[in-house]
């Protein structure tokens, strides 16, 4: 082969390089829709208003150790110490938030705050609820300590939050005492939320909530049992509203539950599933 023939011969290296580039472009084109890549830090609002399970301590610590190191920006909204039904800053924080995590118990938030939560969900944004979130905005029950003499203000609270948003049917809880044995719900083995969760190490430290029956559209993930009582779902997913907001709920959330790595992993996975963001996609 003379010099001219060698110079005019197609370059094998160039062809291979072009082939690699073409394959890379095709791979990216098909891969990107599978996972929502976070172009900006994910913003999480945590709403806290309860007086039983110390989530005013456990959730800020969870945010500090599990969420913020993964690039999430967390805003903690606490109940007003002078008015437990009021959550200053919630209306302002929600429009720019990507996810709302709820840990409230029978708080009759004013209409403008409930409307802000409705608007957040109606925009298709996700919500995660733990423990008392299944009666987050329901009216308080009458008792000796709380006779409930004051009527609720018009438009305050959200009585149907549990069945409408979470897809549950909370009626009460079993007597405290026995630890809740947790097992996989039938068909939940392949759930993204349970990846890396050692279910054998999940033990509910609080009373077992009576939440059955779930809405038929819910997907049960974990079942809790105690002696001499019907089994109950303790974690599930649901979709809410016309834009199908992703909802993850677990009735776990006792202070001692947060000491269990399996529970923290479950909650973290539930947040990632709700956001449709893989951990590697966070900035």
Secondary structure, 3 states (H helix, E strand, C coil): CCHHHHHHCCCHHHHHHHHHHHHHHHHHHHHHHHCCCCCCCCEEEEEEECCCCCHHHHHHHHHHHHHHHHCCEEEEEECECCECCCCCCHHHHHCCCCEEEEEECCCCCCHHHHHHHHHHHHCCCEEEEEHHHHHCCCCCCCCCCCCCCCCCCCCCCCCCHHHHHHCCCCCEECCCCCCEEEEECCCCCCCHHHCCCCHHHCEECCCCEECCCCCCCCEEEEEEECCCCCCEEEEEEEEECCCCEEEEEECCCCCCHHHCHHHHHHHHHHHHHHHCCCHHHCC
